[in-house]
Amino acid sequence: MANMGIWQLLIIVVIVILLFGTKKLRNFGSDLGSAVKGFKKSMSQDEEKDADFDANNQQKVTDQTQQSQAEKPEVKEKS
């Protein structure tokens, strides 16, 4: 299987074209292209959402830290 030459590949392509026809193969190709575009688009949107989520969480942690430091009572040392 790994030692397939150009002639074997051409024979397989011809058989596939004869079985499915060029119209079905063209439709399949365009459907596959649309699926890949949709997948890439959703992945980029997810990355943007993750970045926004991380930024919001970082801001919350910073706010909580500042608030907890402001609420701590000062301890005076006895001499």
C-alpha positions in Angstrom: 0.0 0.0 0.0 2.8 2.4 0.8 4.6 1.6 -2.5 1.8 2.9 -4.7 3.1 4.5 -7.9 1.6 7.2 -10.0 -0.2 4.7 -12.3 -2.0 3.0 -9.4 -3.2 6.3 -8.1 -4.4 7.4 -11.5 -6.4 4.1 -11.9 -8.0 4.7 -8.5 -8.9 8.3 -9.4 -10.5 7.1 -12.7 -12.5 4.4 -10.9 -13.8 6.9 -8.3 -14.8 9.4 -11.1 -16.6 6.6 -12.9 -18.4 5.5 -9.8 -19.5 8.9 -8.4 -19.4 11.2 -11.4 -17.8 14.6 -11.6 -20.9 16.5 -10.4 -21.1 14.5 -7.1 -17.4 14.8 -6.6 -17.5 18.6 -7.2 -20.4 18.9 -4.7 -18.5 16.8 -2.2 -15.5 19.0 -2.6 -17.5 22.2 -2.1 -19.2 20.7 0.9 -15.9 19.7 2.4 -14.5 23.2 1.8 -17.5 24.8 3.5 -17.1 22.5 6.5 -13.4 23.3 6.9 -14.2 27.1 6.7 -16.9 26.7 9.3 -14.6 24.8 11.6 -11.8 27.4 11.3 -14.3 30.2 11.9 -15.7 28.5 15.0 -12.2 27.8 16.3 -11.2 31.5 15.9 -14.4 32.6 17.7 -13.7 30.2 20.5 -10.2 31.6 20.9 -11.6 35.1 21.1 -14.1 34.0 23.7 -11.3 32.3 25.7 -9.2 35.4 25.6 -12.1 37.5 26.8 -12.9 35.0 29.6 -9.3 35.0 30.7 -9.1 38.8 30.8 -12.3 39.0 32.8 -11.1 36.4 35.3 -7.8 38.2 35.7 -9.7 41.4 36.4 -11.9 39.7 39.0 -8.9 38.2 40.8 -7.2 41.6 40.8 -10.3 43.3 42.2 -10.7 40.6 44.9 -7.1 40.9 45.9 -7.3 44.7 46.2 -10.6 44.5 48.1 -9.2 41.9 50.6 -6.1 44.0 51.2 -8.2 47.1 51.8 -10.4 45.3 54.4 -7.5 43.9 56.5 -7.3 45.7 59.8 -4.0 47.1 60.7 -2.2 45.4 63.5 -0.3 47.7 65.8 2.7 46.3 67.6 2.9 46.7 71.4 6.1 48.1 72.8 
